[in-house]
Amino acid sequence: MPARTRLTTPLIRRGGELEPASWEEALDCAASGFARVRADSDTRRSFGMFSCSKSTNEMNFLAGKFARQVMGSNNIDSCNRT
């Protein structure tokens, strides 16, 4: 079994296969996925966000802001119980 190595470039799925992509292309793909979810479903019920309690306050604030303002969902958990 080959040794695992870290990814050095983003991958996107094309025709069922993961292929290398530029960062701009990968971010556009992720953004279009979020836009598709917002358009096709009720994100108040279908979208949730997990944020690490060990992250900075600023990172958790931004994760909550993204979930509420961009995705329209209050379903946020910072895993503070761990």
N, CA, C and O atoms as a printed pandas DataFrame, in Angstrom:
     atom_number atom_name residue_name chain_id  residue_number  x_coord  y_coord  z_coord
0              1         N          MET        A               1    0.851   -1.177    0.000
1              2        CA          MET        A               1    0.000    0.000    0.000
2              3         C          MET        A               1    0.900    1.244    0.000
3              4         O          MET        A               1    1.789    1.353    0.844
4              5         N          PRO        A               2    0.683    2.184   -0.934
5              6        CA          PRO        A               2    1.551    3.367   -0.999
6              7         C          PRO        A               2    1.338    4.282    0.198
7              8         O          PRO        A               2    0.254    4.340    0.780
8              9         N          ALA        A               3    2.402    4.993    0.547
9             10        CA          ALA        A               3    2.314    5.955    1.654
10            11         C          ALA        A               3    1.408    7.106    1.260
11            12         O          ALA        A               3    1.397    7.534    0.106
12            13         N          ARG        A               4    0.656    7.599    2.216
13            14        CA          ARG        A               4   -0.229    8.735    1.958
14            15         C          ARG        A               4    0.577   10.017    1.973
15            16         O          ARG        A               4    1.477   10.197    2.793
16            17         N          THR        A               5    0.241   10.896    1.058
17            18        CA          THR        A               5    0.887   12.197    1.007
18            19         C          THR        A               5   -0.183   13.266    1.019
19            20         O          THR        A               5   -1.343   13.010    0.696
20            21         N          ARG        A               6    0.216   14.457    1.391
21            22        CA          ARG        A               6   -0.726   15.577    1.423
22            23         C          ARG        A               6   -1.032   16.046    0.009
23            24         O          ARG        A               6   -0.191   15.971   -0.887
24            25         N          LEU        A               7   -2.253   16.531   -0.168
25            26        CA          LEU        A               7   -2.609   17.125   -1.445
26            27         C          LEU        A               7   -1.869   18.444   -1.593
27            28         O          LEU        A               7   -1.723   19.195   -0.629
28            29         N          THR        A               8   -1.412   18.718   -2.783
29            30        CA          THR        A               8   -0.736   19.984   -3.038
30            31         C          THR        A               8   -1.524   20.869   -3.987
31            32         O          THR        A               8   -1.142   22.012   -4.240
32            33         N          THR        A               9   -2.602   20.353   -4.503
33            34        CA          THR        A               9   -3.473   21.114   -5.400
34            35         C          THR        A               9   -4.917   20.694   -5.131
35            36         O          THR        A               9   -5.164   19.544   -4.768
36            37         N          PRO        A              10   -5.866   21.599   -5.304
37            38        CA          PRO        A              10   -7.263   21.199   -5.077
38            39         C          PRO        A              10   -7.734   20.210   -6.140
39            40         O          PRO        A              10   -7.204   20.158   -7.250
40            41         N          LEU        A              11   -8.736   19.436   -5.769
41            42        CA          LEU        A              11   -9.346   18.475   -6.689
42            43         C          LEU        A              11  -10.821   18.803   -6.829
43            44         O          LEU        A              11  -11.476   19.166   -5.852
44            45         N          ILE        A              12  -11.346   18.678   -8.040
45            46        CA          ILE        A              12  -12.790   18.807   -8.260
46            47         C          ILE        A              12  -13.257   17.588   -9.037
47            48         O          ILE        A              12  -12.493   16.956   -9.767
48            49         N          ARG        A              13  -14.539   17.278   -8.858
49            50        CA          ARG        A              13  -15.102   16.101   -9.511
50            51         C          ARG        A              13  -15.629   16.486  -10.895
51            52         O          ARG        A              13  -16.472   17.372  -11.039
52            53         N          ARG        A              14  -15.106   15.795  -11.898
53            54        CA          ARG        A              14  -15.568   15.977  -13.283
54            55         C          ARG        A              14  -15.929   14.602  -13.839
55            56         O          ARG        A              14  -15.084   13.710  -13.916
56            57         N          GLY        A              15  -17.175   14.445  -14.219
57            58        CA          GLY        A              15  -17.601   13.160  -14.772
58            59         C          GLY        A              15  -17.395   12.001  -13.821
59            60         O          GLY        A              15  -17.105   10.883  -14.248
60            61         N          GLY        A              16  -17.543   12.265  -12.523
61            62        CA          GLY        A              16  -17.409   11.199  -11.531
62            63         C          GLY        A              16  -15.982   10.949  -11.069
63            64         O          GLY        A              16  -15.769   10.132  -10.173
64            65         N          GLU        A              17  -15.003   11.625  -11.649
65            66        CA          GLU        A              17  -13.601   11.433  -11.282
66            67         C          GLU        A              17  -13.027   12.710  -10.684
67            68         O          GLU        A              17  -13.364   13.810  -11.123
68            69         N          LEU        A              18  -12.162   12.568   -9.686
69            70        CA          LEU        A              18  -11.476   13.716   -9.109
70            71         C          LEU        A              18  -10.290   14.086   -9.982
71            72         O          LEU        A              18   -9.460   13.242  -10.322
72            73         N          GLU        A              19  -10.226   15.373  -10.342
73            74        CA          GLU        A              19   -9.140   15.854  -11.188
74            75         C          GLU        A              19   -8.541   17.118  -10.584
75            76         O          GLU        A              19   -9.248   17.896   -9.943
76            77         N          PRO        A              20   -7.244   17.327  -10.783
77            78        CA          PRO        A              20   -6.607   18.544  -10.275
78            79         C          PRO        A              20   -7.228   19.789  -10.903
79            80         O          PRO        A              20   -7.657   19.777  -12.057
80            81         N          ALA        A              21   -7.264   20.858  -10.116
81            82        CA          ALA        A              21   -7.837   22.123  -10.581
82            83         C          ALA        A              21   -7.050   23.271   -9.971
83            84         O          ALA        A              21   -6.297   23.083   -9.015
84            85         N          SER        A              22   -7.228   24.458  -10.528
85            86        CA          SER        A              22   -6.616   25.647   -9.936
86            87         C          SER        A              22   -7.425   26.038   -8.702
87            88         O          SER        A              22   -8.567   25.608   -8.537
88            89         N          TRP        A              23   -6.824   26.855   -7.837
89            90        CA          TRP        A              23   -7.552   27.323   -6.655
90            91         C          TRP        A              23   -8.766   28.134   -7.064
91            92         O          TRP        A              23   -9.825   28.007   -6.449
92            93         N          GLU        A              24   -8.637   28.964   -8.087
93            94        CA          GLU        A              24   -9.775   29.777   -8.542
94            95         C          GLU        A              24  -10.921   28.890   -9.021
95            96         O          GLU        A              24  -12.084   29.138   -8.704
96            97         N          GLU        A              25  -10.586   27.870   -9.777
97            98        CA          GLU        A              25  -11.606   26.943  -10.275
98            99         C          GLU        A              25  -12.266   26.174   -9.127
99           100         O          GLU        A              25  -13.481   25.978   -9.128
100          101         N          ALA        A              26  -11.467   25.742   -8.152
101          102        CA          ALA        A              26  -12.009   24.996   -7.012
102          103         C          ALA        A              26  -12.922   25.879   -6.161
103          104         O          ALA        A              26  -13.981   25.431   -5.721
104          105         N          LEU        A              27  -12.521   27.124   -5.928
105          106        CA          LEU        A              27  -13.368   28.039   -5.149
106          107         C          LEU        A              27  -14.654   28.373   -5.900
107          108         O          LEU        A              27  -15.717   28.474   -5.287
108          109         N          ASP        A              28  -14.571   28.546   -7.224
109          110        CA          ASP        A              28  -15.777   28.773   -8.025
110          111         C          ASP        A              28  -16.718   27.577   -7.944
111          112         O          ASP        A              28  -17.936   27.742   -7.868
112          113         N          CYS        A              29  -16.152   26.371   -7.959
113          114        CA          CYS        A              29  -16.957   25.151   -7.855
114          115         C          CYS        A              29  -17.660   25.085   -6.499
115          116         O          CYS        A              29  -18.843   24.753   -6.432
116          117         N          ALA        A              30  -16.941   25.399   -5.423
117          118        CA          ALA        A              30  -17.537   25.393   -4.082
118          119         C          ALA        A              30  -18.629   26.458   -3.977
119          120         O          ALA        A              30  -19.703   26.194   -3.437
120          121         N          ALA        A              31  -18.360   27.654   -4.490
121          122        CA          ALA        A              31  -19.348   28.734   -4.432
122          123         C          ALA        A              31  -20.598   28.368   -5.225
123          124         O          ALA        A              31  -21.712   28.654   -4.787
124          125         N          SER        A              32  -20.429   27.748   -6.372
125          126        CA          SER        A              32  -21.610   27.363   -7.159
126          127         C          SER        A              32  -22.398   26.265   -6.453
127          128         O          SER        A              32  -23.621   26.204   -6.581
128          129         N          GLY        A              33  -21.712   25.397   -5.709
129          130        CA          GLY        A              33  -22.410   24.380   -4.928
130          131         C          GLY        A              33  -23.259   24.993   -3.829
131          132         O          GLY        A              33  -24.403   24.587   -3.626
132          133         N          PHE        A              34  -22.697   25.984   -3.108
133          134        CA          PHE        A              34  -23.478   26.680   -2.081
134          135         C          PHE        A              34  -24.670   27.405   -2.716
135          136         O          PHE        A              34  -25.774   27.380   -2.171
136          137         N          ALA        A              35  -24.449   28.051   -3.866
137          138        CA          ALA        A              35  -25.533   28.770   -4.551
138          139         C          ALA        A              35  -26.634   27.809   -4.982
139          140         O          ALA        A              35  -27.819   28.131   -4.891
140          141         N          ARG        A              36  -26.239   26.628   -5.450
141          142        CA          ARG        A              36  -27.223   25.625   -5.885
142          143         C          ARG        A              36  -28.071   25.159   -4.703
143          144         O          ARG        A              36  -29.286   25.017   -4.832
144          145         N          VAL        A              37  -27.444   24.922   -3.559
145          146        CA          VAL        A              37  -28.184   24.506   -2.363
146          147         C          VAL        A              37  -29.149   25.607   -1.938
147          148         O          VAL        A              37  -30.298   25.324   -1.597
148          149         N          ARG        A              38  -28.698   26.850   -1.955
149          150        CA          ARG        A              38  -29.566   27.971   -1.573
150          151         C          ARG        A              38  -30.773   28.072   -2.508
151          152         O          ARG        A              38  -31.878   28.378   -2.058
152          153         N          ALA        A              39  -30.573   27.818   -3.800
153          154        CA          ALA        A              39  -31.651   27.943   -4.776
154          155         C          ALA        A              39  -32.622   26.766   -4.743
155          156         O          ALA        A              39  -33.815   26.936   -4.997
156          157         N          ASP        A              40  -32.114   25.576   -4.430
157          158        CA          ASP        A              40  -32.924   24.357   -4.564
158          159         C          ASP        A              40  -33.580   23.868   -3.286
159          160         O          ASP        A              40  -34.401   22.952   -3.338
160          161         N          SER        A              41  -33.242   24.453   -2.127
161          162        CA          SER        A              41  -33.800   23.910   -0.893
162          163         C          SER        A              41  -34.021   25.003    0.145
163          164         O          SER        A              41  -33.566   26.137   -0.003
164          165         N          ASP        A              42  -34.727   24.626    1.184
165          166        CA          ASP        A              42  -34.955   25.514    2.320
166          167         C          ASP        A              42  -33.778   25.350    3.266
167          168         O          ASP        A              42  -33.747   24.417    4.069
168          169         N          THR        A              43  -32.813   26.250    3.174
169          170        CA          THR        A              43  -31.584   26.100    3.954
170          171         C          THR        A              43  -31.812   26.239    5.451
171          172         O          THR        A              43  -30.951   25.855    6.243
172          173         N          ARG        A              44  -32.962   26.785    5.852
173          174        CA          ARG        A              44  -33.255   26.836    7.291
174          175         C          ARG        A              44  -33.346   25.437    7.867
175          176         O          ARG        A              44  -33.112   25.234    9.059
176          177         N          ARG        A              45  -33.689   24.461    7.017
177          178        CA          ARG        A              45  -33.817   23.076    7.466
178          179         C          ARG        A              45  -32.748   22.159    6.883
179          180         O          ARG        A              45  -32.423   21.136    7.486
180          181         N          SER        A              46  -32.198   22.502    5.728
181          182        CA          SER        A              46  -31.316   21.570    5.028
182          183         C          SER        A              46  -29.830   21.862    5.171
183          184         O          SER        A              46  -29.005   21.053    4.748
184          185         N          PHE        A              47  -29.473   22.992    5.754
185          186        CA          PHE        A              47  -28.058   23.352    5.858
186          187         C          PHE        A              47  -27.656   23.494    7.316
187          188         O          PHE        A              47  -28.391   24.069    8.118
188          189         N          GLY        A              48  -26.500   22.975    7.650
189          190        CA          GLY        A              48  -25.941   23.131    8.988
190          191         C          GLY        A              48  -24.454   23.377    8.902
191          192         O          GLY        A              48  -23.814   23.033    7.908
192          193         N          MET        A              49  -23.907   23.970    9.942
193          194        CA          MET        A              49  -22.480   24.310    9.965
194          195         C          MET        A              49  -21.876   23.803   11.259
195          196         O          MET        A              49  -22.413   24.043   12.341
196          197         N          PHE        A              50  -20.755   23.099   11.145
197          198        CA          PHE        A              50  -19.962   22.724   12.308
198          199         C          PHE        A              50  -18.727   23.600   12.323
199          200         O          PHE        A              50  -18.085   23.809   11.294
200          201         N          SER        A              51  -18.403   24.106   13.488
201          202        CA          SER        A              51  -17.202   24.909   13.654
202          203         C          SER        A              51  -16.495   24.405   14.904
203          204         O          SER        A              51  -17.149   24.078   15.894
204          205         N          CYS        A              52  -15.201   24.338   14.873
205          206        CA          CYS        A              52  -14.432   23.762   15.973
206          207         C          CYS        A              52  -14.346   24.716   17.157
207          208         O          CYS        A              52  -14.044   25.898   16.992
208          209         N          SER        A              53  -14.611   24.201   18.334
209          210        CA          SER        A              53  -14.523   25.021   19.534
210          211         C          SER        A              53  -13.084   25.415   19.838
211          212         O          SER        A              53  -12.854   26.328   20.631
212          213         N          LYS        A              54  -12.129   24.756   19.232
213          214        CA          LYS        A              54  -10.718   25.088   19.440
214          215         C          LYS        A              54  -10.225   26.138   18.452
215          216         O          LYS        A              54   -9.082   26.587   18.538
216          217         N          SER        A              55  -11.084   26.532   17.513
217          218        CA          SER        A              55  -10.736   27.616   16.594
218          219         C          SER        A              55  -10.795   28.940   17.332
219          220         O          SER        A              55  -11.297   29.019   18.453
220          221         N          THR        A              56  -10.281   29.968   16.698
221          222        CA          THR        A              56  -10.319   31.295   17.314
222          223         C          THR        A              56  -11.757   31.814   17.359
223          224         O          THR        A              56  -12.617   31.361   16.603
224          225         N          ASN        A              57  -11.997   32.751   18.239
225          226        CA          ASN        A              57  -13.311   33.393   18.302
226          227         C          ASN        A              57  -13.668   34.013   16.963
227          228         O          ASN        A              57  -14.820   33.958   16.532
228          229         N          GLU        A              58  -12.682   34.601   16.309
229          230        CA          GLU        A              58  -12.922   35.249   15.019
230          231         C          GLU        A              58  -13.362   34.242   13.958
231          232         O          GLU        A              58  -14.266   34.522   13.170
232          233         N          MET        A              59  -12.719   33.061   13.937
233          234        CA          MET        A              59  -13.084   32.038   12.957
234          235         C          MET        A              59  -14.494   31.512   13.228
235          236         O          MET        A              59  -15.277   31.334   12.295
236          237         N          ASN        A              60  -14.821   31.265   14.492
237          238        CA          ASN        A              60  -16.167   30.808   14.829
238          239         C          ASN        A              60  -17.210   31.883   14.533
239          240         O          ASN        A              60  -18.319   31.566   14.103
240          241         N          PHE        A              61  -16.865   33.146   14.759
241          242        CA          PHE        A              61  -17.773   34.237   14.430
242          243         C          PHE        A              61  -18.056   34.252   12.931
243          244         O          PHE        A              61  -19.208   34.374   12.516
244          245         N          LEU        A              62  -16.998   34.126   12.113
245          246        CA          LEU        A              62  -17.182   34.131   10.660
246          247         C          LEU        A              62  -17.984   32.924   10.175
247          248         O          LEU        A              62  -18.792   33.044    9.254
248          249         N          ALA        A              63  -17.765   31.774   10.788
249          250        CA          ALA        A              63  -18.538   30.583   10.415
250          251         C          ALA        A              63  -20.019   30.804   10.713
251          252         O          ALA        A              63  -20.876   30.473    9.894
252          253         N          GLY        A              64  -20.315   31.361   11.880
253          254        CA          GLY        A              64  -21.708   31.659   12.230
254          255         C          GLY        A              64  -22.305   32.710   11.320
255          256         O          GLY        A              64  -23.461   32.602   10.913
256          257         N          LYS        A              65  -21.521   33.730   10.997
257          258        CA          LYS        A              65  -21.987   34.795   10.107
258          259         C          LYS        A              65  -22.296   34.230    8.719
259          260         O          LYS        A              65  -23.304   34.583    8.106
260          261         N          PHE        A              66  -21.421   33.353    8.234
261          262        CA          PHE        A              66  -21.644   32.730    6.931
262          263         C          PHE        A              66  -22.933   31.912    6.943
263          264         O          PHE        A              66  -23.757   32.032    6.036
264          265         N          ALA        A              67  -23.105   31.084    7.967
265          266        CA          ALA        A              67  -24.300   30.237    8.039
266          267         C          ALA        A              67  -25.567   31.080    8.095
267          268         O          ALA        A              67  -26.544   30.787    7.406
268          269         N          ARG        A              68  -25.548   32.122    8.913
269          270        CA          ARG        A              68  -26.765   32.937    9.084
270          271         C          ARG        A              68  -27.014   33.881    7.923
271          272         O          ARG        A              68  -28.121   33.923    7.386
272          273         N          GLN        A              69  -26.007   34.635    7.531
273          274        CA          GLN        A              69  -26.200   35.684    6.529
274          275         C          GLN        A              69  -26.201   35.158    5.093
275          276         O          GLN        A              69  -27.009   35.590    4.271
276          277         N          VAL        A              70  -25.303   34.236    4.796
277          278        CA          VAL        A              70  -25.185   33.749    3.419
278          279         C          VAL        A              70  -26.137   32.591    3.154
279          280         O          VAL        A              70  -26.844   32.577    2.147
280          281         N          MET        A              71  -26.150   31.607    4.077
281          282        CA          MET        A              71  -26.962   30.421    3.837
282          283         C          MET        A              71  -28.356   30.504    4.453
283          284         O          MET        A              71  -29.213   29.676    4.142
284          285         N          GLY        A              72  -28.600   31.484    5.317
285          286        CA          GLY        A              72  -29.928   31.650    5.900
286          287         C          GLY        A              72  -30.298   30.577    6.901
287          288         O          GLY        A              72  -31.474   30.236    7.031
288          289         N          SER        A              73  -29.320   30.038    7.612
289          290        CA          SER        A              73  -29.571   28.948    8.553
290          291         C          SER        A              73  -29.048   29.304    9.940
291          292         O          SER        A              73  -27.990   29.918   10.074
292          293         N          ASN        A              74  -29.791   28.920   10.958
293          294        CA          ASN        A              74  -29.323   29.059   12.332
294          295         C          ASN        A              74  -28.784   27.747   12.876
295          296         O          ASN        A              74  -28.500   27.639   14.069
296          297         N          ASN        A              75  -28.640   26.753   12.017
297          298        CA          ASN        A              75  -28.164   25.435   12.425
298          299         C          ASN        A              75  -26.638   25.446   12.503
299          300         O          ASN        A              75  -25.949   25.079   11.550
300          301         N          ILE        A              76  -26.128   25.873   13.654
301          302        CA          ILE        A              76  -24.693   26.011   13.853
302          303         C          ILE        A              76  -24.316   25.302   15.146
303          304         O          ILE        A              76  -24.982   25.460   16.169
304          305         N          ASP        A              77  -23.240   24.518   15.090
305          306        CA          ASP        A              77  -22.744   23.857   16.286
306          307         C          ASP        A              77  -21.234   24.028   16.322
307          308         O          ASP        A              77  -20.548   23.774   15.332
308          309         N          SER        A              78  -20.729   24.454   17.451
309          310        CA          SER        A              78  -19.290   24.642   17.583
310          311         C          SER        A              78  -18.644   23.510   18.371
311          312         O          SER        A              78  -17.483   23.621   18.765
312          313         N          CYS        A              79  -19.363   22.441   18.602
313          314        CA          CYS        A              79  -18.834   21.256   19.286
314          315         C          CYS        A              79  -18.222   21.593   20.639
315          316         O          CYS        A              79  -17.201   21.013   21.006
316          317         N          ASN        A              80  -18.814   22.508   21.383
317          318        CA          ASN        A              80  -18.276   22.923   22.667
318          319         C          ASN        A              80  -18.348   21.822   23.721
319          320         O          ASN        A              80  -17.733   21.949   24.780
320          321         N          ARG        A              81  -19.069   20.769   23.461
321          322        CA          ARG        A              81  -19.224   19.699   24.438
322          323         C          ARG        A              81  -18.004   18.785   24.494
323          324         O          ARG        A              81  -17.916   17.942   25.386
324          325         N          THR        A              82  -17.072   18.931   23.572
325          326        CA          THR        A              82  -15.913   18.023   23.549
326          327         C          THR        A              82  -14.740   18.613   24.284
327          328         O          THR        A              82  -13.683   17.987   24.365
